[in-house]
């Protein structure tokens, strides 16, 4: 599984990244978590509101800072 957290490097984006890593650890899924801050790459996904999460190239969350339990539900 490939998970990408997209954001501009702000506190909310950093929080979402930490929550995503915690959710991966809690669920035990084998996943690579990437943090993407390059706005050209982010625009390529059509993201209009950050932070965002992409799982296996599918946008699953945009514009929200999900907590780890909410992310765990997305990963199952």
Secondary structure in CASP SS format (residue, H / E / C, confidence):
PFRMAT SS
TARGET T0000
AUTHOR 0000-0000-0000
METHOD secondary structure of the structure
MODEL  1
X C 1.00
X E 1.00
X E 1.00
X E 1.00
X E 1.00
X E 1.00
X C 1.00
X C 1.00
X C 1.00
X C 1.00
X H 1.00
X H 1.00
X H 1.00
X H 1.00
X H 1.00
X H 1.00
X H 1.00
X H 1.00
X H 1.00
X H 1.00
X H 1.00
X H 1.00
X H 1.00
X H 1.00
X H 1.00
X H 1.00
X H 1.00
X C 1.00
X C 1.00
X C 1.00
X C 1.00
X E 1.00
X E 1.00
X E 1.00
X E 1.00
X E 1.00
X C 1.00
X C 1.00
X H 1.00
X H 1.00
X H 1.00
X H 1.00
X H 1.00
X H 1.00
X C 1.00
X C 1.00
X C 1.00
X C 1.00
X C 1.00
X C 1.00
X C 1.00
X E 1.00
X E 1.00
X E 1.00
X E 1.00
X C 1.00
X C 1.00
X E 1.00
X E 1.00
X E 1.00
X E 1.00
X E 1.00
X C 1.00
X C 1.00
X C 1.00
X C 1.00
X C 1.00
X H 1.00
X H 1.00
X H 1.00
X H 1.00
X H 1.00
X H 1.00
X H 1.00
X H 1.00
X C 1.00
END
